[in-house]
Amino acid sequence: MITLVKQHPGTSRWQPFERGAITTASPEAVQVSVADAAGWTYVERPIRVGRAVRFEARGQAGLQRVRLFEDNGDPIAETTFVLAPRTRLGCDRGPYGELADRLERMLARNDESKPLVIRGRAHRMFVPWGRDHVHTLKAMKYFAPDPPPGRQRMMAILPGTM
C-alpha cells in the first residue's frame, strides 16, 4: 500500500516542484520510484515502513506513476497522480494589479458552491447556465485551483453520449 501526501492538499492536481511524501505499510517494499508522464524516472530511493520518502513533483506534465518494489525488483504496488502546471495571472503594482484582483474577485463571487449532479456524477459549475459556464471557464482556469473540464460536463448532459 502506498500513501501519498502533497504539500497543498486543497487541490487534487500537483503543481511542478510541489513537495510530497511517500509512505508504505508494506514490509516487503524496499525501493520506491516516481516516473513522469513520459516514463522518465526522477525518483529512485530505498523505502522502509514508517519512514517517509520526500520528493518534488517534476518532469513531463500528465499522469505520474509511483511504484513500490520488492527486494528482487518485482513491483508490488502502484499509484498515480496528475502533474498539471497552472498559469497564474497577476500584477503587483499599478492599475493592472488592481484590475487583475478585481477580475479574480468578480469571477470567484459567481462561483457556484454546490455541485450539479447529472446522471449520478457531480459537476462543478462556475455559473448556472451552461453556455456562460463555458466562457467563464476560459477565465477561471487561471484562478481556480481545480477547474472542471467543460467538455466532459457537456457530454454528460447530452443524451446518448455517456
LOLOLO-983489 format. One record per atom (N, C-alpha, C): residue in one letter; atom name; x, y, z. Coordinates in steps of 0.2 Angstrom, whole numbers. Atoms other than C-alpha are relative to their C-alpha. Example, Ala and Ser with C-alpha at 12.3 -4.5 7.8 and 13.67 -1.06 7.14 Angstrom:
{aa = A&at = N&xx = 4&yy = -6&zz = 0}
{aa = A&at = CA&xx = 62&yy = -22&zz = 39}
{aa = A&at = C&xx = 4&yy = 6&zz = 0}
{aa = S&at = N&xx = -4&yy = -6&zz = -1}
{aa = S&at = CA&xx = 68&yy = -5&zz = 36}
{aa = S&at = C&xx = -4&yy = 5&zz = 3}
//
This chain:
{aa = M&at = N&xx = 4&yy = -6&zz = 0}
{aa = M&at = CA&xx = 0&yy = 0&zz = 0}
{aa = M&at = C&xx = 4&yy = 6&zz = 0}
{aa = I&at = N&xx = -4&yy = -6&zz = 1}
{aa = I&at = CA&xx = 6&yy = 17&zz = -5}
{aa = I&at = C&xx = -4&yy = 6&zz = 3}
{aa = T&at = N&xx = 4&yy = -6&zz = -2}
{aa = T&at = CA&xx = 1&yy = 33&zz = 4}
{aa = T&at = C&xx = 4&yy = 6&zz = -3}
{aa = L&at = N&xx = -3&yy = -6&zz = 3}
{aa = L&at = CA&xx = 5&yy = 50&zz = -5}
{aa = L&at = C&xx = -3&yy = 6&zz = 4}
{aa = V&at = N&xx = 2&yy = -6&zz = -4}
{aa = V&at = CA&xx = 4&yy = 66&zz = 5}
{aa = V&at = C&xx = 3&yy = 6&zz = -4}
{aa = K&at = N&xx = -3&yy = -6&zz = 4}
{aa = K&at = CA&xx = 6&yy = 83&zz = -5}
{aa = K&at = C&xx = 0&yy = 6&zz = 4}
{aa = Q&at = N&xx = -1&yy = -6&zz = -4}
{aa = Q&at = CA&xx = 11&yy = 100&zz = 1}
{aa = Q&at = C&xx = -6&yy = 4&zz = 0}
{aa = H&at = N&xx = 6&yy = -4&zz = 0}
{aa = H&at = CA&xx = -5&yy = 108&zz = -4}
{aa = H&at = C&xx = -6&yy = -5&zz = -1}
{aa = P&at = N&xx = 5&yy = 5&zz = 0}
{aa = P&at = CA&xx = -19&yy = 96&zz = 0}
{aa = P&at = C&xx = -7&yy = 3&zz = -2}
{aa = G&at = N&xx = 6&yy = -3&zz = 2}
{aa = G&at = CA&xx = -33&yy = 108&zz = -5}
{aa = G&at = C&xx = -2&yy = -1&zz = -8}
{aa = T&at = N&xx = 1&yy = 1&zz = 7}
{aa = T&at = CA&xx = -31&yy = 103&zz = -24}
{aa = T&at = C&xx = 2&yy = -7&zz = -1}
{aa = S&at = N&xx = -1&yy = 7&zz = 2}
{aa = S&at = CA&xx = -31&yy = 86&zz = -32}
{aa = S&at = C&xx = 6&yy = -1&zz = -4}
{aa = R&at = N&xx = -6&yy = 0&zz = 5}
{aa = R&at = CA&xx = -18&yy = 90&zz = -45}
{aa = R&at = C&xx = 6&yy = 3&zz = 3}
{aa = W&at = N&xx = -6&yy = -2&zz = -3}
{aa = W&at = CA&xx = 0&yy = 93&zz = -41}
{aa = W&at = C&xx = 3&yy = 5&zz = -5}
{aa = Q&at = N&xx = -4&yy = -5&zz = 4}
{aa = Q&at = CA&xx = 10&yy = 108&zz = -47}
{aa = Q&at = C&xx = 7&yy = -2&zz = 0}
{aa = P&at = N&xx = -8&yy = 2&zz = 0}
{aa = P&at = CA&xx = 28&yy = 107&zz = -53}
{aa = P&at = C&xx = 3&yy = 3&zz = 6}
{aa = F&at = N&xx = -4&yy = -2&zz = -6}
{aa = F&at = CA&xx = 40&yy = 107&zz = -39}
{aa = F&at = C&xx = -4&yy = 0&zz = 7}
{aa = E&at = N&xx = 4&yy = 1&zz = -6}
{aa = E&at = CA&xx = 26&yy = 104&zz = -26}
{aa = E&at = C&xx = 3&yy = -6&zz = 4}
{aa = R&at = N&xx = -3&yy = 5&zz = -4}
{aa = R&at = CA&xx = 34&yy = 94&zz = -12}
{aa = R&at = C&xx = -5&yy = -5&zz = 2}
{aa = G&at = N&xx = 5&yy = 6&zz = -2}
{aa = G&at = CA&xx = 26&yy = 77&zz = -7}
{aa = G&at = C&xx = 4&yy = -5&zz = 4}
{aa = A&at = N&xx = -3&yy = 5&zz = -4}
{aa = A&at = CA&xx = 30&yy = 62&zz = 4}
{aa = A&at = C&xx = -4&yy = -7&zz = -2}
{aa = I&at = N&xx = 2&yy = 6&zz = 2}
{aa = I&at = CA&xx = 28&yy = 44&zz = 0}
{aa = I&at = C&xx = 1&yy = -5&zz = 6}
{aa = T&at = N&xx = -1&yy = 5&zz = -5}
{aa = T&at = CA&xx = 25&yy = 31&zz = 14}
{aa = T&at = C&xx = -3&yy = -7&zz = -2}
{aa = T&at = N&xx = 3&yy = 7&zz = 2}
{aa = T&at = CA&xx = 21&yy = 12&zz = 14}
{aa = T&at = C&xx = -1&yy = -3&zz = 7}
{aa = A&at = N&xx = 1&yy = 4&zz = -5}
{aa = A&at = CA&xx = 14&yy = 0&zz = 26}
{aa = A&at = C&xx = 2&yy = -7&zz = -1}
{aa = S&at = N&xx = -2&yy = 7&zz = 3}
{aa = S&at = CA&xx = 21&yy = -15&zz = 16}
{aa = S&at = C&xx = 7&yy = -1&zz = 2}
{aa = P&at = N&xx = -7&yy = 2&zz = -2}
{aa = P&at = CA&xx = 36&yy = -23&zz = 25}
{aa = P&at = C&xx = 4&yy = -3&zz = -6}
{aa = E&at = N&xx = -4&yy = 3&zz = 6}
{aa = E&at = CA&xx = 41&yy = -31&zz = 8}
{aa = E&at = C&xx = 3&yy = 5&zz = -4}
{aa = A&at = N&xx = -3&yy = -6&zz = 4}
{aa = A&at = CA&xx = 44&yy = -14&zz = 0}
{aa = A&at = C&xx = 7&yy = 2&zz = 2}
{aa = V&at = N&xx = -7&yy = -3&zz = -2}
{aa = V&at = CA&xx = 62&yy = -9&zz = -1}
{aa = V&at = C&xx = 2&yy = 6&zz = -5}
{aa = Q&at = N&xx = -2&yy = -5&zz = 5}
{aa = Q&at = CA&xx = 63&yy = 3&zz = -16}
{aa = Q&at = C&xx = -7&yy = 3&zz = -2}
{aa = V&at = N&xx = 6&yy = -4&zz = 2}
{aa = V&at = CA&xx = 51&yy = 17&zz = -22}
{aa = V&at = C&xx = 3&yy = 4&zz = -6}
{aa = S&at = N&xx = -2&yy = -5&zz = 6}
{aa = S&at = CA&xx = 51&yy = 26&zz = -39}
{aa = S&at = C&xx = -6&yy = 4&zz = -2}
{aa = V&at = N&xx = 5&yy = -4&zz = 3}
{aa = V&at = CA&xx = 42&yy = 40&zz = -47}
{aa = V&at = C&xx = 2&yy = 2&zz = -7}
{aa = A&at = N&xx = -2&yy = -1&zz = 8}
{aa = A&at = CA&xx = 41&yy = 42&zz = -66}
{aa = A&at = C&xx = -5&yy = 5&zz = -2}
{aa = D&at = N&xx = 4&yy = -5&zz = 3}
{aa = D&at = CA&xx = 34&yy = 57&zz = -76}
{aa = D&at = C&xx = -5&yy = -3&zz = -5}
{aa = A&at = N&xx = 4&yy = 2&zz = 6}
{aa = A&at = CA&xx = 21&yy = 56&zz = -90}
{aa = A&at = C&xx = 3&yy = -3&zz = -6}
{aa = A&at = N&xx = -3&yy = 2&zz = 5}
{aa = A&at = CA&xx = 34&yy = 52&zz = -102}
{aa = A&at = C&xx = 4&yy = -7&zz = 2}
{aa = G&at = N&xx = -4&yy = 6&zz = -2}
{aa = G&at = CA&xx = 41&yy = 37&zz = -92}
{aa = G&at = C&xx = 7&yy = 1&zz = 3}
{aa = W&at = N&xx = -7&yy = -2&zz = -3}
{aa = W&at = CA&xx = 57&yy = 46&zz = -86}
{aa = W&at = C&xx = -1&yy = -1&zz = 8}
{aa = T&at = N&xx = 0&yy = 1&zz = -7}
{aa = T&at = CA&xx = 60&yy = 40&zz = -68}
{aa = T&at = C&xx = 5&yy = 6&zz = 3}
{aa = Y&at = N&xx = -4&yy = -5&zz = -4}
{aa = Y&at = CA&xx = 66&yy = 55&zz = -57}
{aa = Y&at = C&xx = 1&yy = -1&zz = 7}
{aa = V&at = N&xx = -1&yy = 2&zz = -7}
{aa = V&at = CA&xx = 65&yy = 47&zz = -40}
{aa = V&at = C&xx = 1&yy = -7&zz = 0}
{aa = E&at = N&xx = -2&yy = 7&zz = -2}
{aa = E&at = CA&xx = 73&yy = 30&zz = -35}
{aa = E&at = C&xx = 3&yy = 0&zz = 6}
{aa = R&at = N&xx = -3&yy = 0&zz = -7}
{aa = R&at = CA&xx = 76&yy = 28&zz = -17}
{aa = R&at = C&xx = -3&yy = -6&zz = 4}
{aa = P&at = N&xx = 2&yy = 5&zz = -5}
{aa = P&at = CA&xx = 75&yy = 15&zz = -3}
{aa = P&at = C&xx = -5&yy = 2&zz = 4}
{aa = I&at = N&xx = 5&yy = -2&zz = -4}
{aa = I&at = CA&xx = 60&yy = 15&zz = 7}
{aa = I&at = C&xx = -1&yy = -6&zz = 6}
{aa = R&at = N&xx = 1&yy = 5&zz = -5}
{aa = R&at = CA&xx = 55&yy = 7&zz = 24}
{aa = R&at = C&xx = -7&yy = 2&zz = 3}
{aa = V&at = N&xx = 6&yy = -2&zz = -3}
{aa = V&at = CA&xx = 39&yy = 6&zz = 34}
{aa = V&at = C&xx = 1&yy = 5&zz = 5}
{aa = G&at = N&xx = 0&yy = -5&zz = -5}
{aa = G&at = CA&xx = 36&yy = 21&zz = 45}
{aa = G&at = C&xx = 5&yy = 6&zz = -2}
{aa = R&at = N&xx = -5&yy = -6&zz = 2}
{aa = R&at = CA&xx = 49&yy = 32&zz = 35}
{aa = R&at = C&xx = -3&yy = 3&zz = -6}
{aa = A&at = N&xx = 3&yy = -4&zz = 6}
{aa = A&at = CA&xx = 43&yy = 45&zz = 23}
{aa = A&at = C&xx = 6&yy = 1&zz = -5}
{aa = V&at = N&xx = -4&yy = -2&zz = 5}
{aa = V&at = CA&xx = 52&yy = 47&zz = 6}
{aa = V&at = C&xx = -3&yy = 7&zz = -3}
{aa = R&at = N&xx = 2&yy = -6&zz = 2}
{aa = R&at = CA&xx = 51&yy = 65&zz = 2}
{aa = R&at = C&xx = 3&yy = 2&zz = -7}
{aa = F&at = N&xx = -2&yy = -2&zz = 7}
{aa = F&at = CA&xx = 52&yy = 72&zz = -16}
{aa = F&at = C&xx = -4&yy = 6&zz = -3}
{aa = E&at = N&xx = 3&yy = -6&zz = 4}
{aa = E&at = CA&xx = 47&yy = 86&zz = -28}
{aa = E&at = C&xx = -3&yy = -3&zz = -6}
{aa = A&at = N&xx = 3&yy = 2&zz = 6}
{aa = A&at = CA&xx = 35&yy = 83&zz = -42}
{aa = A&at = C&xx = 3&yy = 4&zz = -6}
{aa = R&at = N&xx = -3&yy = -4&zz = 6}
{aa = R&at = CA&xx = 43&yy = 87&zz = -59}
{aa = R&at = C&xx = -1&yy = -5&zz = -6}
{aa = G&at = N&xx = 0&yy = 3&zz = 6}
{aa = G&at = CA&xx = 46&yy = 81&zz = -76}
{aa = G&at = C&xx = -6&yy = 2&zz = -5}
{aa = Q&at = N&xx = 5&yy = -2&zz = 4}
{aa = Q&at = CA&xx = 33&yy = 80&zz = -90}
{aa = Q&at = C&xx = -7&yy = 0&zz = 3}
{aa = A&at = N&xx = 7&yy = 0&zz = -3}
{aa = A&at = CA&xx = 15&yy = 85&zz = -85}
{aa = A&at = C&xx = -4&yy = -6&zz = -3}
{aa = G&at = N&xx = 4&yy = 6&zz = 1}
{aa = G&at = CA&xx = 2&yy = 72&zz = -85}
{aa = G&at = C&xx = -1&yy = -5&zz = 6}
{aa = L&at = N&xx = 1&yy = 5&zz = -5}
{aa = L&at = CA&xx = -1&yy = 56&zz = -76}
{aa = L&at = C&xx = 7&yy = -3&zz = 2}
{aa = Q&at = N&xx = -6&yy = 2&zz = -3}
{aa = Q&at = CA&xx = 14&yy = 52&zz = -64}
{aa = Q&at = C&xx = -1&yy = -6&zz = 3}
{aa = R&at = N&xx = 1&yy = 6&zz = -3}
{aa = R&at = CA&xx = 17&yy = 35&zz = -58}
{aa = R&at = C&xx = 5&yy = -2&zz = 6}
{aa = V&at = N&xx = -4&yy = 1&zz = -6}
{aa = V&at = CA&xx = 23&yy = 30&zz = -40}
{aa = V&at = C&xx = 0&yy = -8&zz = 0}
{aa = R&at = N&xx = -1&yy = 8&zz = 0}
{aa = R&at = CA&xx = 29&yy = 11&zz = -39}
{aa = R&at = C&xx = 4&yy = -2&zz = 6}
{aa = L&at = N&xx = -4&yy = 3&zz = -5}
{aa = L&at = CA&xx = 35&yy = 1&zz = -24}
{aa = L&at = C&xx = 3&yy = -7&zz = -3}
{aa = F&at = N&xx = -3&yy = 6&zz = 2}
{aa = F&at = CA&xx = 47&yy = -14&zz = -27}
{aa = F&at = C&xx = 2&yy = -4&zz = 5}
{aa = E&at = N&xx = -3&yy = 4&zz = -5}
{aa = E&at = CA&xx = 52&yy = -29&zz = -18}
{aa = E&at = C&xx = 7&yy = -1&zz = -1}
{aa = D&at = N&xx = -7&yy = 1&zz = 0}
{aa = D&at = CA&xx = 70&yy = -35&zz = -15}
{aa = D&at = C&xx = 2&yy = -3&zz = -6}
{aa = N&at = N&xx = -2&yy = 3&zz = 6}
{aa = N&at = CA&xx = 70&yy = -45&zz = -31}
{aa = N&at = C&xx = -1&yy = 5&zz = -6}
{aa = G&at = N&xx = 2&yy = -4&zz = 5}
{aa = G&at = CA&xx = 64&yy = -30&zz = -41}
{aa = G&at = C&xx = -7&yy = 0&zz = -3}
{aa = D&at = N&xx = 7&yy = 0&zz = 2}
{aa = D&at = CA&xx = 46&yy = -35&zz = -44}
{aa = D&at = C&xx = -4&yy = 5&zz = 3}
{aa = P&at = N&xx = 5&yy = -5&zz = -3}
{aa = P&at = CA&xx = 33&yy = -21&zz = -42}
{aa = P&at = C&xx = -5&yy = -3&zz = 4}
{aa = I&at = N&xx = 5&yy = 3&zz = -4}
{aa = I&at = CA&xx = 21&yy = -24&zz = -28}
{aa = I&at = C&xx = -6&yy = 5&zz = 1}
{aa = A&at = N&xx = 5&yy = -5&zz = 0}
{aa = A&at = CA&xx = 11&yy = -8&zz = -28}
{aa = A&at = C&xx = 1&yy = 6&zz = -4}
{aa = E&at = N&xx = 0&yy = -6&zz = 5}
{aa = E&at = CA&xx = 7&yy = 7&zz = -39}
{aa = E&at = C&xx = -6&yy = 4&zz = 1}
{aa = T&at = N&xx = 5&yy = -5&zz = 0}
{aa = T&at = CA&xx = -2&yy = 23&zz = -38}
{aa = T&at = C&xx = 2&yy = 6&zz = -5}
{aa = T&at = N&xx = -1&yy = -5&zz = 5}
{aa = T&at = CA&xx = -4&yy = 38&zz = -49}
{aa = T&at = C&xx = -2&yy = 7&zz = 3}
{aa = F&at = N&xx = 3&yy = -7&zz = -1}
{aa = F&at = CA&xx = -6&yy = 57&zz = -48}
{aa = F&at = C&xx = 1&yy = 4&zz = -6}
{aa = V&at = N&xx = 0&yy = -4&zz = 6}
{aa = V&at = CA&xx = -8&yy = 71&zz = -60}
{aa = V&at = C&xx = 4&yy = 6&zz = 1}
{aa = L&at = N&xx = -4&yy = -6&zz = 0}
{aa = L&at = CA&xx = 5&yy = 84&zz = -63}
{aa = L&at = C&xx = -3&yy = 5&zz = -5}
{aa = A&at = N&xx = 4&yy = -4&zz = 4}
{aa = A&at = CA&xx = -4&yy = 99&zz = -70}
{aa = A&at = C&xx = 3&yy = 8&zz = 1}
{aa = P&at = N&xx = -2&yy = -7&zz = -1}
{aa = P&at = CA&xx = 6&yy = 116&zz = -72}
{aa = P&at = C&xx = -6&yy = 5&zz = -1}
{aa = R&at = N&xx = 5&yy = -5&zz = 0}
{aa = R&at = CA&xx = -5&yy = 131&zz = -69}
{aa = R&at = C&xx = 3&yy = 7&zz = -1}
{aa = T&at = N&xx = -2&yy = -7&zz = 1}
{aa = T&at = CA&xx = -3&yy = 148&zz = -76}
{aa = T&at = C&xx = -4&yy = 5&zz = 4}
{aa = R&at = N&xx = 3&yy = -4&zz = -5}
{aa = R&at = CA&xx = -6&yy = 162&zz = -64}
{aa = R&at = C&xx = 0&yy = 7&zz = -3}
{aa = L&at = N&xx = 0&yy = -7&zz = 2}
{aa = L&at = CA&xx = -12&yy = 180&zz = -69}
{aa = L&at = C&xx = 1&yy = 4&zz = 6}
{aa = G&at = N&xx = 0&yy = -5&zz = -6}
{aa = G&at = CA&xx = -7&yy = 194&zz = -58}
{aa = G&at = C&xx = 5&yy = 5&zz = -2}
{aa = C&at = N&xx = -4&yy = -5&zz = 1}
{aa = C&at = CA&xx = 2&yy = 210&zz = -57}
{aa = C&at = C&xx = 0&yy = 3&zz = 7}
{aa = D&at = N&xx = -1&yy = -3&zz = -7}
{aa = D&at = CA&xx = 9&yy = 218&zz = -41}
{aa = D&at = C&xx = 0&yy = 7&zz = 1}
{aa = R&at = N&xx = 0&yy = -7&zz = 0}
{aa = R&at = CA&xx = 8&yy = 236&zz = -45}
{aa = R&at = C&xx = -5&yy = 4&zz = -5}
{aa = G&at = N&xx = 3&yy = -4&zz = 5}
{aa = G&at = CA&xx = -2&yy = 250&zz = -53}
{aa = G&at = C&xx = -7&yy = -2&zz = -1}
{aa = P&at = N&xx = 7&yy = 2&zz = 2}
{aa = P&at = CA&xx = -19&yy = 249&zz = -61}
{aa = P&at = C&xx = -1&yy = -7&zz = -2}
{aa = Y&at = N&xx = 1&yy = 7&zz = 3}
{aa = Y&at = CA&xx = -16&yy = 232&zz = -69}
{aa = Y&at = C&xx = 0&yy = -5&zz = 6}
{aa = G&at = N&xx = 0&yy = 4&zz = -6}
{aa = G&at = CA&xx = -13&yy = 224&zz = -52}
{aa = G&at = C&xx = -7&yy = 0&zz = 3}
{aa = E&at = N&xx = 7&yy = -1&zz = -2}
{aa = E&at = CA&xx = -30&yy = 231&zz = -46}
{aa = E&at = C&xx = -5&yy = -3&zz = -4}
{aa = L&at = N&xx = 4&yy = 3&zz = 5}
{aa = L&at = CA&xx = -38&yy = 226&zz = -62}
{aa = L&at = C&xx = 0&yy = -8&zz = 1}
{aa = A&at = N&xx = 0&yy = 7&zz = -1}
{aa = A&at = CA&xx = -32&yy = 208&zz = -60}
{aa = A&at = C&xx = -3&yy = -3&zz = 6}
{aa = D&at = N&xx = 4&yy = 2&zz = -6}
{aa = D&at = CA&xx = -38&yy = 207&zz = -42}
{aa = D&at = C&xx = -7&yy = 1&zz = 0}
{aa = R&at = N&xx = 7&yy = -1&zz = 1}
{aa = R&at = CA&xx = -55&yy = 214&zz = -46}
{aa = R&at = C&xx = -3&yy = -5&zz = -5}
{aa = L&at = N&xx = 3&yy = 5&zz = 4}
{aa = L&at = CA&xx = -57&yy = 202&zz = -60}
{aa = L&at = C&xx = 0&yy = -7&zz = 3}
{aa = E&at = N&xx = 0&yy = 6&zz = -4}
{aa = E&at = CA&xx = -52&yy = 187&zz = -49}
{aa = E&at = C&xx = -6&yy = 0&zz = 5}
{aa = R&at = N&xx = 6&yy = -1&zz = -5}
{aa = R&at = CA&xx = -65&yy = 193&zz = -35}
{aa = R&at = C&xx = -6&yy = -1&zz = -4}
{aa = M&at = N&xx = 7&yy = 1&zz = 3}
{aa = M&at = CA&xx = -79&yy = 195&zz = -48}
{aa = M&at = C&xx = -1&yy = -7&zz = -2}
{aa = L&at = N&xx = 1&yy = 7&zz = 2}
{aa = L&at = CA&xx = -76&yy = 178&zz = -55}
{aa = L&at = C&xx = -2&yy = -5&zz = 6}
{aa = A&at = N&xx = 1&yy = 4&zz = -6}
{aa = A&at = CA&xx = -75&yy = 170&zz = -38}
{aa = A&at = C&xx = -7&yy = 1&zz = 3}
{aa = R&at = N&xx = 7&yy = -2&zz = -3}
{aa = R&at = CA&xx = -91&yy = 179&zz = -32}
{aa = R&at = C&xx = -5&yy = -4&zz = -4}
{aa = N&at = N&xx = 5&yy = 3&zz = 4}
{aa = N&at = CA&xx = -101&yy = 170&zz = -46}
{aa = N&at = C&xx = 1&yy = -8&zz = 1}
{aa = D&at = N&xx = -1&yy = 7&zz = 0}
{aa = D&at = CA&xx = -94&yy = 153&zz = -42}
{aa = D&at = C&xx = -5&yy = -4&zz = 4}
{aa = E&at = N&xx = 5&yy = 4&zz = -3}
{aa = E&at = CA&xx = -107&yy = 140&zz = -38}
{aa = E&at = C&xx = 3&yy = -5&zz = 5}
{aa = S&at = N&xx = -3&yy = 4&zz = -5}
{aa = S&at = CA&xx = -103&yy = 132&zz = -22}
{aa = S&at = C&xx = -2&yy = -8&zz = 0}
{aa = K&at = N&xx = 2&yy = 7&zz = 0}
{aa = K&at = CA&xx = -114&yy = 116&zz = -24}
{aa = K&at = C&xx = 1&yy = -3&zz = -7}
{aa = P&at = N&xx = -1&yy = 4&zz = 6}
{aa = P&at = CA&xx = -110&yy = 103&zz = -37}
{aa = P&at = C&xx = -7&yy = -1&zz = -3}
{aa = L&at = N&xx = 6&yy = 2&zz = 4}
{aa = L&at = CA&xx = -123&yy = 100&zz = -51}
{aa = L&at = C&xx = 1&yy = -8&zz = -1}
{aa = V&at = N&xx = -1&yy = 8&zz = 1}
{aa = V&at = CA&xx = -127&yy = 81&zz = -51}
{aa = V&at = C&xx = -4&yy = -1&zz = -7}
{aa = I&at = N&xx = 2&yy = 2&zz = 6}
{aa = I&at = CA&xx = -130&yy = 75&zz = -69}
{aa = I&at = C&xx = 1&yy = -8&zz = -1}
{aa = R&at = N&xx = -1&yy = 7&zz = 1}
{aa = R&at = CA&xx = -133&yy = 56&zz = -72}
{aa = R&at = C&xx = 4&yy = -3&zz = 6}
{aa = G&at = N&xx = -4&yy = 3&zz = -6}
{aa = G&at = CA&xx = -126&yy = 52&zz = -54}
{aa = G&at = C&xx = 7&yy = 3&zz = 1}
{aa = R&at = N&xx = -7&yy = -3&zz = -1}
{aa = R&at = CA&xx = -110&yy = 62&zz = -57}
{aa = R&at = C&xx = 0&yy = 7&zz = 2}
{aa = A&at = N&xx = 0&yy = -7&zz = -2}
{aa = A&at = CA&xx = -106&yy = 78&zz = -48}
{aa = A&at = C&xx = 4&yy = 4&zz = -5}
{aa = H&at = N&xx = -4&yy = -5&zz = 4}
{aa = H&at = CA&xx = -100&yy = 93&zz = -59}
{aa = H&at = C&xx = 0&yy = 7&zz = 3}
{aa = R&at = N&xx = 0&yy = -6&zz = -2}
{aa = R&at = CA&xx = -94&yy = 109&zz = -53}
{aa = R&at = C&xx = -1&yy = 5&zz = -5}
{aa = M&at = N&xx = 2&yy = -6&zz = 5}
{aa = M&at = CA&xx = -101&yy = 125&zz = -61}
{aa = M&at = C&xx = 2&yy = 6&zz = 3}
{aa = F&at = N&xx = -2&yy = -6&zz = -2}
{aa = F&at = CA&xx = -95&yy = 142&zz = -61}
{aa = F&at = C&xx = -6&yy = 5&zz = 0}
{aa = V&at = N&xx = 6&yy = -4&zz = 0}
{aa = V&at = CA&xx = -111&yy = 150&zz = -66}
{aa = V&at = C&xx = -6&yy = -5&zz = -2}
{aa = P&at = N&xx = 5&yy = 5&zz = 1}
{aa = P&at = CA&xx = -128&yy = 141&zz = -68}
{aa = P&at = C&xx = -2&yy = -1&zz = -7}
{aa = W&at = N&xx = 2&yy = 2&zz = 7}
{aa = W&at = CA&xx = -131&yy = 142&zz = -87}
{aa = W&at = C&xx = 6&yy = -3&zz = -4}
{aa = G&at = N&xx = -5&yy = 4&zz = 3}
{aa = G&at = CA&xx = -121&yy = 130&zz = -97}
{aa = G&at = C&xx = 5&yy = 4&zz = -5}
{aa = R&at = N&xx = -4&yy = -4&zz = 5}
{aa = R&at = CA&xx = -116&yy = 142&zz = -111}
{aa = R&at = C&xx = 5&yy = 6&zz = 3}
{aa = D&at = N&xx = -4&yy = -5&zz = -4}
{aa = D&at = CA&xx = -110&yy = 156&zz = -99}
{aa = D&at = C&xx = 6&yy = -4&zz = 4}
{aa = H&at = N&xx = -5&yy = 4&zz = -4}
{aa = H&at = CA&xx = -101&yy = 142&zz = -89}
{aa = H&at = C&xx = 7&yy = -1&zz = -5}
{aa = V&at = N&xx = -6&yy = 1&zz = 4}
{aa = V&at = CA&xx = -90&yy = 138&zz = -104}
{aa = V&at = C&xx = 4&yy = 6&zz = -1}
{aa = H&at = N&xx = -4&yy = -6&zz = 1}
{aa = H&at = CA&xx = -85&yy = 156&zz = -107}
{aa = H&at = C&xx = 4&yy = 2&zz = 7}
{aa = T&at = N&xx = -3&yy = -2&zz = -6}
{aa = T&at = CA&xx = -82&yy = 159&zz = -88}
{aa = T&at = C&xx = 6&yy = -5&zz = 2}
{aa = L&at = N&xx = -6&yy = 5&zz = -1}
{aa = L&at = CA&xx = -71&yy = 143&zz = -88}
{aa = L&at = C&xx = 6&yy = 2&zz = -3}
{aa = K&at = N&xx = -5&yy = -3&zz = 3}
{aa = K&at = CA&xx = -60&yy = 151&zz = -100}
{aa = K&at = C&xx = 5&yy = 4&zz = 4}
{aa = A&at = N&xx = -4&yy = -4&zz = -5}
{aa = A&at = CA&xx = -55&yy = 164&zz = -87}
{aa = A&at = C&xx = 2&yy = -3&zz = 6}
{aa = M&at = N&xx = -1&yy = 3&zz = -6}
{aa = M&at = CA&xx = -57&yy = 154&zz = -72}
{aa = M&at = C&xx = 6&yy = -5&zz = 0}
{aa = K&at = N&xx = -6&yy = 5&zz = 0}
{aa = K&at = CA&xx = -43&yy = 141&zz = -77}
{aa = K&at = C&xx = 6&yy = 4&zz = 2}
{aa = Y&at = N&xx = -6&yy = -4&zz = -3}
{aa = Y&at = CA&xx = -31&yy = 155&zz = -72}
{aa = Y&at = C&xx = 0&yy = 1&zz = 8}
{aa = F&at = N&xx = 1&yy = -2&zz = -7}
{aa = F&at = CA&xx = -38&yy = 157&zz = -55}
{aa = F&at = C&xx = -2&yy = -6&zz = 5}
{aa = A&at = N&xx = 3&yy = 6&zz = -4}
{aa = A&at = CA&xx = -47&yy = 141&zz = -49}
{aa = A&at = C&xx = 6&yy = -5&zz = 1}
{aa = P&at = N&xx = -5&yy = 5&zz = -1}
{aa = P&at = CA&xx = -36&yy = 128&zz = -41}
{aa = P&at = C&xx = -1&yy = -7&zz = -4}
{aa = D&at = N&xx = 2&yy = 6&zz = 4}
{aa = D&at = CA&xx = -45&yy = 113&zz = -50}
{aa = D&at = C&xx = -6&yy = 2&zz = -4}
{aa = P&at = N&xx = 5&yy = -1&zz = 4}
{aa = P&at = CA&xx = -55&yy = 119&zz = -64}
{aa = P&at = C&xx = -4&yy = -6&zz = -3}
{aa = P&at = N&xx = 4&yy = 6&zz = 2}
{aa = P&at = CA&xx = -69&yy = 107&zz = -70}
{aa = P&at = C&xx = 1&yy = 0&zz = -8}
{aa = P&at = N&xx = 0&yy = 1&zz = 7}
{aa = P&at = CA&xx = -67&yy = 100&zz = -88}
{aa = P&at = C&xx = -7&yy = 2&zz = -3}
{aa = G&at = N&xx = 7&yy = -2&zz = 3}
{aa = G&at = CA&xx = -81&yy = 109&zz = -98}
{aa = G&at = C&xx = -2&yy = -5&zz = -5}
{aa = R&at = N&xx = 2&yy = 5&zz = 5}
{aa = R&at = CA&xx = -81&yy = 96&zz = -112}
{aa = R&at = C&xx = -4&yy = -6&zz = 3}
{aa = Q&at = N&xx = 3&yy = 6&zz = -3}
{aa = Q&at = CA&xx = -85&yy = 81&zz = -100}
{aa = Q&at = C&xx = -7&yy = 2&zz = 3}
{aa = R&at = N&xx = 7&yy = -2&zz = -3}
{aa = R&at = CA&xx = -99&yy = 91&zz = -92}
{aa = R&at = C&xx = -5&yy = 0&zz = -5}
{aa = M&at = N&xx = 5&yy = -1&zz = 5}
{aa = M&at = CA&xx = -107&yy = 95&zz = -108}
{aa = M&at = C&xx = -2&yy = -7&zz = -3}
{aa = M&at = N&xx = 1&yy = 7&zz = 2}
{aa = M&at = CA&xx = -105&yy = 77&zz = -114}
{aa = M&at = C&xx = -5&yy = -4&zz = 4}
{aa = A&at = N&xx = 5&yy = 3&zz = -4}
{aa = A&at = CA&xx = -114&yy = 71&zz = -99}
{aa = A&at = C&xx = -7&yy = 2&zz = 0}
{aa = I&at = N&xx = 7&yy = -3&zz = 1}
{aa = I&at = CA&xx = -129&yy = 82&zz = -102}
{aa = I&at = C&xx = -3&yy = -3&zz = -6}
{aa = L&at = N&xx = 3&yy = 2&zz = 6}
{aa = L&at = CA&xx = -132&yy = 77&zz = -120}
{aa = L&at = C&xx = -2&yy = -8&zz = 0}
{aa = P&at = N&xx = 2&yy = 7&zz = -1}
{aa = P&at = CA&xx = -142&yy = 61&zz = -121}
{aa = P&at = C&xx = 4&yy = -5&zz = -5}
{aa = G&at = N&xx = -4&yy = 5&zz = 4}
{aa = G&at = CA&xx = -133&yy = 45&zz = -128}
{aa = G&at = C&xx = 7&yy = 1&zz = -1}
{aa = T&at = N&xx = -7&yy = -1&zz = 1}
{aa = T&at = CA&xx = -116&yy = 52&zz = -126}
{aa = T&at = C&xx = 5&yy = -3&zz = 5}
{aa = M&at = N&xx = -4&yy = 3&zz = -5}
{aa = M&at = CA&xx = -110&yy = 44&zz = -110}
{aa = M&at = C&xx = -4&yy = -6&zz = 3}
//
